Amino acid sequence: MCNYQTLYHGTAGYVIRCPHCKGVQLAFGTTVVNLTGAEFVCFAEMVSRLAEEKTFEQAGNEKMICLPLPADHVMMLLTPAEVSRLADITAEVHGLLSVYEILDAPSQYMEED
């Protein structure tokens, strides 16, 4: 059974993960998705690239950006502002996951028995 730790929690949603199985749950708006660690990293990079694109600047509040999810035939439909907010959240969490990965790695300086 997973024992989740909160990586992000705010008005837009939350991101939690299980330190044991490394599964990540992302909630944003009305969507909740479970991802593996690798899927989350891929998703975060995709969101970051979309947030940097200037082609959506004229969209305003129109939900026109489709983000594919690992489940077949399931996507998130977002406004440019939502993509920007999601990119901020996923970048923050991606940074935390990198830190946890470093902390979990065995140290080369550990004393040998």
Number of C-alpha atoms within 10 A of each C-alpha: 6 11 10 17 12 13 19 18 12 9 7 14 16 18 22 20 23 16 14 10 13 16 18 23 21 19 17 19 13 8 11 14 14 18 19 15 18 12 15 23 17 12 19 21 16 14 21 20 13 19 21 12 10 9 10 16 12 9 13 11 12 13 15 14 17 14 15 14 16 14 10 7 7 11 14 17 16 18 18 24 17 18 23 18 17 21 22 16 24 23 17 14 21 18 11 14 18 11 11 12 11 11 10 10 8 9 9 7 6 7 6 5 3
